[in-house]
Amino acid sequence: MNELLDVTLRSLAVYLFMVFAIRLFGKNQLSQLNAGDVILLLLISNAVQNAMVGQNTSLEGGLVAALVLFVANFILKKFMFKNQYIRRHLIEDEPEILIKDGIVDLQKMKQQEISVDELEEAIREHGVEKAEDVKLAVLEVDGNISVISMDKNNSHSTKFSRHKRKYPRKSHRI
């Protein structure tokens, strides 16, 4: 087989594997990576490098592998934009409401493996003292916790802020 076609197919296979592995094991935001996450990323990149380029260590082989990754990512994003099913069921998860009108959903928190301390931290970071003062707190698909606070009259305020989770979303689908 042509060496560059081999690199193309290998790179595409590794890309698809990584997309599903991240979906299965959850995803972290780059700004929230801890030392263990950085080490994991470095080891994964080293482990899959040879799987993508095989024996071809030429400049062309590396450029083809990089190009395939960019194109595959571009195509996946187009599919996600055009097809709700692919986005919601294969790639991303649904947002989860953690607090609604001051009532904490402990079952959702347990499903998503969010501690009370973590939720309280997110609330405090938004200038809200307690959960009873939260109109809505949502675990977003990207792992952020969004918080909308209530004003004194129990109607929601326009203040909207976000808290990045330190841990990936718990994913139950692939």
N, C-alpha and C positions, 0 to 999 in steps of 0.2 A: 504494500500500500504506500502511496505517496506520503513522505514524512510529514509534510505540513497538514495534510488531511488527517493523519493520525493524531497530530497535536490538537487539531480542531475538535475531533471527536472525543479525545481524552479530556480536554478542557471543558467541553460541554457536559460531559458525564460528571466531572468533579463539581461543576457549578450547580447542577441539578441536585446532586447529593447534598451539597452544603445548604442549599435553600431548604430542603426538607429536614435536614439535621437541625438547622436553626429553628425551624417551625416546631419540631418535635421537642427540643430541649429548651426553647425559649430564647429570647434575644435581649441583649443589653444595649443600652445606648452608649456610644463611644465616650461621652462625657462622664459616664458613671462606671467605667471600668476600674476594677481594683487590680492589684498586682497579680493575683491568680488568673484573672481574665486576660490580662496582657500576655502572660506566659502561655496560656492556652491558645490564644490567637497566633502567637509566634510558632508554637509547635505544630498547630494545624497547617499553617501556611508552609512550613518546612516539609511536613508529611505529604501534602498533596502536590507539591511542586513537581516531584518526579513522576507522579501519577499523571500530570498534565502533559509534560514535555517528553517523558520517556528518556531515550538516549539522546534526543536532539537538544543539545545545549547551545545551539547557535543563536545569534541575535534574531534571525528570522523566526525561529521556533518560539522564543520568548515573546516577540511582538505578536505573533499569531495567537498565542495563548491569551495574552492580555486583550487583544482585539475580540476574541471569542467571548471572553468574560464580559466585556463592555456591551457587546451586541446582545448576548443572552440576557443580561440585566435590563437592557432597553426593551427588548421584546416582552419579557416578563412584566415589566411595568405597564406596557401597552395593554397586555391581556388583563391585568388587574384593573386597569382603568375602565376597560370596555365590558368586563364580565364580572358582575357582582359575586357570582358563585365562586369563581376562582379566588377572588380576593377574600371573601368571608369564610370560606370553608377549607381552602388549601393553603393559603399563605398567611393571612391575618386572622385574628380572633375577633370576637364582638367586644365592644366596650362593655364594662360591667359597672353597674351602679352600686357603690359601696354605702353611700348615705343619701337618703331622700327625705327632705323636710325634717332633718334632725334625727332621723331614725337610722341607726347603723344596721346593715345587713351582715350579721355575723357569719351566716352560711356562705355568702359570696366571698367574704374575707378568708374563710377557711379553705374554700375551693381554690382561691387564687394565692393562698399561702402568704397572706398579708397579716402581719401582727397588729394588735391594737396600738402598740407603741409606734409602729411605722405610720399608721393612719393618723394618729394624734400629732406626730411630727409634721406630716404634710399639712394638717389643718393649722398648726401653729405657724408654720412658715408663711401662711397666707394671712396672718394677723387675726385668726379666729381662735378664741380661747377653748371652746368645747364643741363637741359634735352636734349638740342641740342647736347651735347657731349656724349650722351648715344647711343651706338649701339643697345643694347637690354636690356630691363627690363621686367622680367617675374614674375608674381605672381604664385609661385609654388603650387603644390597640398597640401603641408604641411603648407601653410600660409606664407612662406618666400618670400621675394622679391629678386630675383637674378638680378644683374646688370653687364653688360659687357660694358665697356667704349670704345670710339673711340680714336684713336691717332690723332695727328694734321693733318694727310693726309687723314682723313675720313675713314681709314680702322680700323677694330676693333683691340684692343690690346688684349694681352693674360691675362690681369688682370681680374679675375672673383671673385666676392665676393657676400655675401648673407646678407640680412637684415631680421631679424625675425619681423613679424607683431605683433603689440600689440593687434590686434583684429582678431577674426576668419574669415576665408573665408566666403563670402556670398554664401550659397548653394541654388541651385534652383531645385535640383532633390532629390529623395529619392530612 
